């Protein structure tokens, strides 16, 4: 997916989440509360948690997770270098399959930075 396609993903995702909130507001509310509770600063900073989430997204080859957590890493103050290094640690745990998902992180960075 190119950076332009990632930008479209972000637009579509926002619409899709709005539709899901309407059709299953209780479940979406619970998911939102869980996300907020887990990603709020504690012993780990929000930035550290987002970098971990991104690395896990790469390791499990979850394309939407990669796009969303790359964006959220930037929002939490992570640098491009920190994001790429975190994403690359997934290769240690998942090898070649994770390596093939690193370009998706670059496309997400390009989409967010442009």
LOTIBA-522914 format. One line per field, with one value per residue: residue in three letters; residue number from 0; x, y, z of N, C-alpha, C, O in turn. Coordinates in steps of 0.001 Angstrom, whole numbers, plus 500000, padded with zeros to 6 digits. Layout:
LOTIBA-522914
type <- ALA ...
seq <- NUM ...
n.X <- X ...
n.Y <- Y ...
n.Z <- Z ...
ca.X <- X ...
ca.Y <- Y ...
ca.Z <- Z ...
c.X <- X ...
c.Y <- Y ...
c.Z <- Z ...
o.X <- X ...
o.Y <- Y ...
o.Z <- Z ...
END
This chain:
LOTIBA-522914
type <- UNK UNK UNK UNK UNK UNK UNK UNK UNK UNK UNK UNK UNK UNK UNK UNK UNK UNK UNK UNK UNK UNK UNK UNK UNK UNK UNK UNK UNK UNK UNK UNK UNK UNK UNK UNK UNK UNK UNK UNK UNK UNK UNK UNK UNK UNK UNK UNK UNK UNK UNK UNK UNK UNK UNK UNK UNK UNK UNK UNK UNK UNK UNK UNK UNK UNK UNK UNK UNK UNK UNK UNK UNK UNK UNK UNK UNK UNK UNK UNK UNK UNK UNK UNK UNK UNK UNK UNK UNK UNK UNK UNK UNK UNK UNK UNK UNK UNK UNK UNK UNK UNK UNK UNK UNK UNK UNK UNK UNK UNK UNK UNK UNK UNK
seq <- 0 1 2 3 4 5 6 7 8 9 10 11 12 13 14 15 16 17 18 19 20 21 22 23 24 25 26 27 28 29 30 31 32 33 34 35 36 37 38 39 40 41 42 43 44 45 46 47 48 49 50 51 52 53 54 55 56 57 58 59 60 61 62 63 64 65 66 67 68 69 70 71 72 73 74 75 76 77 78 79 80 81 82 83 84 85 86 87 88 89 90 91 92 93 94 95 96 97 98 99 100 101 102 103 104 105 106 107 108 109 110 111 112 113
n.X <- 500846 500662 501784 499736 497551 497517 496780 494152 493215 493244 491203 488977 488934 488237 485586 484496 484774 483034 480596 480557 480374 477788 476297 477080 477381 477863 479797 481851 482339 483329 485652 487031 487415 489063 491313 492103 492694 494828 496760 497369 499693 501885 503928 505312 505828 503411 504413 506341 504635 503147 505161 505810 503346 503280 505489 504515 502307 503635 504957 502817 501799 499713 498171 496352 496873 499557 499446 497805 499153 501630 500917 499954 502270 503772 502093 502464 504968 507174 510142 510965 513144 513022 510590 511085 513141 511828 509909 511600 512553 510690 511384 513335 511796 509989 511207 511697 508922 507979 509820 509045 506950 507934 508156 505527 505363 507043 505488 503266 504479 505252 502725 501657 503453 503245
n.Y <- 498835 502161 505434 507231 505507 504693 507069 507187 504911 505842 507780 506190 504427 506059 506711 504114 503393 505202 504258 501735 502479 503440 501126 499267 500432 499959 497895 499124 501309 500031 498919 501244 502291 500303 500552 503180 502856 501036 502326 504670 506762 505222 503146 502806 505116 506817 506985 504904 502704 502853 502394 499753 498540 498985 497418 494885 494802 494694 492245 490417 490814 492651 494731 497053 497645 498384 500772 502387 502432 503467 506073 506849 506601 508739 510843 510573 511512 510127 509687 509389 507666 506240 504935 503311 501709 500387 498972 497338 495634 493656 491876 490334 488649 487490 487095 486719 487009 489211 491121 491679 493379 495813 497888 498819 500279 502399 503525 504347 506248 508130 508895 510117 512163 513820
n.Z <- 500000 499103 500288 499711 499553 502175 503433 502505 503787 506470 506342 505591 507748 509895 509184 509163 511870 513026 511998 513195 515894 515967 515415 517327 519987 522742 522855 521386 523011 525275 524222 523592 526171 527248 525589 526256 529000 528900 527344 528585 530265 532530 534370 532060 529426 527327 524743 524733 525058 522688 520802 521450 520862 518109 517270 517954 516234 513758 514104 514244 511807 511198 509269 509488 512200 512104 510587 512219 514720 513976 513293 515826 517345 516344 517181 519900 520210 519226 517323 513822 513593 516034 515671 513406 514453 516555 515066 513610 515572 515705 513766 514931 516483 514714 512276 508736 507739 509286 508501 505875 506278 507065 505058 505082 507404 506714 504630 506099 507763 505807 504880 507148 507592 505430
ca.X <- 500000 501449 501417 498419 496562 497456 495948 492766 492888 492927 489881 487974 488903 487460 484178 484113 484637 481785 479492 480565 479872 476331 475674 477421 477982 478333 481055 482861 482673 484182 486960 487659 487857 490198 492454 492529 493299 496099 497736 497647 501022 502047 505356 505803 505224 502516 505272 506898 503547 502821 506250 505622 502169 503686 506329 503626 501550 504513 505220 501642 501459 498400 498355 495710 497589 500783 499112 497266 500153 502641 500333 499887 503654 504108 501317 503037 506272 508266 510808 511003 514177 512492 509529 511689 513880 510838 509340 512626 512726 509756 512083 514017 510828 509200 512030 511373 507573 507882 510660 508299 505968 508600 507775 504224 505658 507539 504357 502464 505229 505146 501353 501462 504371 502965
ca.Y <- 500000 503390 506424 507766 504502 504730 508237 506773 503999 506643 508374 505123 503871 506989 506492 502773 503399 505918 503334 500701 503081 503510 499801 498508 501475 499434 497183 500100 502085 499186 498825 502549 502389 499398 501186 504326 502361 500376 503186 505832 506722 504583 502839 503079 506310 506555 506761 503551 501748 502880 501723 498314 498118 498947 496229 493719 494845 494186 490823 489595 491164 493305 495960 498209 497957 499083 502134 503139 502651 504388 507410 507147 506810 510124 511706 510449 512161 509266 510117 508416 506680 505376 504114 502267 500778 499542 498060 496368 494616 492563 490908 489413 487686 486869 486823 487200 487530 490560 491987 492094 494392 497080 498962 499372 501314 503553 504149 505038 507455 509087 509405 511002 513301 514700
ca.Z <- 500000 499019 501304 499339 499953 503638 503755 502278 504884 507654 506123 505634 509101 510720 508820 509613 513330 513299 511717 514236 517134 515852 515412 518539 520813 524024 522615 520971 524202 526118 523563 523771 527569 527398 524912 527061 530239 528622 526672 529424 530878 533836 534488 530703 528828 526195 523575 524824 524819 521260 520089 521688 520089 516701 517061 517979 514983 512693 514361 513916 510428 511200 508494 510128 513446 511724 510190 513349 515765 513449 513488 517256 517799 516010 518078 521246 520212 518755 516093 512722 513924 517095 515084 512574 515301 517235 514068 513232 516623 515414 512916 515836 516999 513644 511106 507397 507554 509855 507675 504684 506662 507379 504134 505461 508400 505950 503930 507108 508136 504702 504854 508301 507526 504278
c.X <- 500897 501018 500066 497306 496428 496619 494468 492323 492475 491535 488784 487825 488061 485964 483686 483905 483374 480581 479415 480037 478355 475685 475978 478126 478525 479686 482165 483295 483608 485583 487730 488190 489069 491455 492998 493246 494682 497161 498040 499000 500966 503528 506049 505113 504277 503334 505841 505829 503175 503905 506156 504457 502497 504515 505487 502806 502357 504711 504039 501105 500028 498538 497642 496404 498850 500469 498661 498324 501332 502158 500348 501271 504074 503386 501897 504453 507444 508852 510704 511998 513695 511439 510127 512459 512930 510259 510340 512861 511785 510422 512820 513059 510112 509976 511516 509959 507389 508677 509891 507252 506612 508286 506418 504392 506161 506406 503475 503166 505096 503754 501118 502308 504069 501668
c.Y <- 501237 504367 507067 506796 504450 505924 507899 505806 504793 507264 507321 504556 504753 506816 505151 502727 504140 505023 502236 501233 503134 502142 498992 499425 500941 498738 498160 500963 501318 499069 500134 502739 501504 500025 502331 503865 501768 501319 504467 505660 506115 504377 503045 504338 505892 506251 505348 502501 501700 502198 500209 497799 498036 497703 494960 493663 494319 492684 489939 489910 491707 494672 497162 498621 498754 500540 502960 503417 503489 505819 507793 507291 508251 511091 511703 511003 511303 509829 509015 507303 505714 504418 502985 501253 499845 498516 496973 495317 493442 491484 489889 488302 486909 486635 487458 487716 488940 491549 492508 493160 495736 498184 499585 500458 502570 504275 504916 506314 508524 509703 510402 512264 514249 515460
c.Z <- 500000 500115 500984 499742 501475 504088 503581 503371 506116 507528 506251 507041 510023 510451 509347 511119 513750 513085 512768 515559 517130 515987 516665 519533 522134 523863 522234 522150 525114 525523 523726 525186 527819 526792 525756 528327 529989 528077 527449 530101 532275 534055 533139 530198 527704 524941 523592 524527 523343 520435 520255 520852 518598 516417 517063 516696 513810 512870 513978 512521 510305 510532 509118 511425 513152 511392 511386 514410 515271 513657 514969 517885 517535 516939 519490 521324 519776 517465 515042 513042 515005 516544 514257 513417 516046 516267 513694 514310 516409 514570 513779 516296 515895 512353 509826 507220 508125 509010 506465 505000 507012 506366 504473 506518 507689 505229 504913 507566 507057 504642 505985 508213 506369 504458
o.X <- 501805 500010 499324 496248 495344 495831 493636 491183 491471 490771 487785 486716 487275 485166 482595 482965 482718 479650 478323 479329 477712 474631 475198 479293 479555 480607 483294 484470 484560 486578 488936 489278 489999 492522 494208 494286 495602 498349 498875 499394 500107 504309 507222 503950 504336 502984 505824 506091 502915 503600 506396 504560 502044 504272 505722 502628 501837 504642 504226 500091 499253 498967 498267 496513 499174 501155 499085 498385 501976 502904 500707 501430 504661 503985 501830 505074 508596 508135 510393 511722 513928 511402 509719 512430 513194 510131 509963 513322 512056 510059 512923 513471 509672 509444 510981 509779 506717 508253 510069 506718 505894 508156 506189 503651 505751 506367 502993 502521 504854 503614 500451 501911 504586 501284
o.Y <- 501337 504151 507415 507215 504191 505806 508278 505870 504468 507276 507536 504243 504254 506779 505059 502092 503755 505022 501850 500523 502904 502014 498111 499230 501422 498969 498034 501308 501876 499117 500127 503279 501903 500025 502444 504416 501977 501120 505265 504551 506459 505321 503413 504588 504769 505359 504664 501524 500624 501496 499465 496753 497122 497008 494058 492586 493588 491931 488843 489355 491292 495642 498211 499811 499697 501444 504104 504525 504162 506671 508915 508027 508903 512047 512710 510970 511706 510378 507864 506130 504509 503242 501831 500058 498648 497338 495820 494218 492340 490311 488719 487155 485783 486029 488567 488769 489770 492690 493660 493784 496711 499338 500758 501442 503680 505506 506005 507348 509692 510899 511419 513317 515365 516241
o.Z <- 500826 500787 501902 500213 501997 505026 504405 503831 506750 508494 506937 507473 510829 511387 509909 511596 514718 513891 513184 516274 518154 516610 517028 519874 522606 524647 522709 522278 525661 526246 523969 525382 528519 527407 525951 528690 530780 528330 527022 530462 533086 533942 533084 530511 527203 524169 522568 523825 522804 519471 519304 520211 517908 515431 516259 516126 512966 511899 513450 512097 509444 511157 509269 511719 513874 511869 511549 514944 516076 514139 515324 518858 518398 517431 520195 522387 519938 516628 515350 512791 514911 516905 514391 513122 516157 516601 513485 514003 516887 514656 513411 516475 516123 511423 509824 506608 507514 508826 506071 504083 507235 506773 504179 506527 508026 505216 504601 507739 507363 504383 505791 508712 506335 503587
END
